[in-house]
Amino acid sequence: MALVASGCTANEAFFFDLPEPATAEGPIIQNLWNGAWIAAWGVGILTWGLMLWAAIAYRRRKGNETPKQTKYNLPLEILYTIVPLIMILGLFAFTARDQTEVLAMENDQSQTVNVVGFRWSWTFNYLDEDVYDVGTPGQPPTLWLPVDEKVKFELTSPDVIHSFWVIDWLFKMDVIPGKVNQFEITPNKLGTFVGRCAELCGTDHARMLFNVKVVSRAEFDQHMEDLRSKGQTGKLESERVSYTGERESERTNI
Ligand SMILES: [Cu+2]
């Protein structure tokens, strides 16, 4: 009743308002999340029900001060060891299956983007277009992508561990110095989506924001032309975007 009175939707009340996925791969994660919650609610309702039933059925009665005491019931102890084990193995199996599918590299992408996470913003190197874009904590950059085209991401960091997270993609992956982390994803919804760093990485971690703009192929090509005409050609190496005094002053002015 409390849930109904609060005006929550079923998604908000039972699945904690997971956003509608904006990628072709997103439903895999959405199903895993919802499935885990359905299982958890089932176990929860059964457990709460049994507790309530025991509390009512075996409540204190007059003339019956001490109920029958049961100790060391072996079948019961085996049951409550085996049942949680089956549940954990179930969660593990579904997670492993879906993770394998989401992280599979098919290398049939239409383009590759190298994302550099650095203290404290992002560089996007569009490798096939030979252009780049870079942000600052005060001016978060925007990653443009054509809709319904598979993108391969290569994540790199020149300094500390960051995490590339686009909320509506239901996906994030750590950005680790000295290592190239990769994944492929197909954005399938037009619009602007919020992205952020999901790994506490220092002073301006909270300002390590970016946007993802998913557009038509024509708009994407136009944007690539715009970056080219601004002279942002080539690849911006990680070392060139480390935290500078310039950005320090910009930060303290806010
Ligand atoms: Cu970060």
Boltz pocket constraint, residues with backbone or C-beta under 6 A from the ligand:
constraints:
  - pocket:
      binder: B
      contacts: [[A, 117], [A, 118], [A, 161], [A, 162], [A, 163], [A, 197], [A, 198], [A, 199], [A, 200], [A, 201], [A, 205], [A, 208]]
      max_distance: 6.0
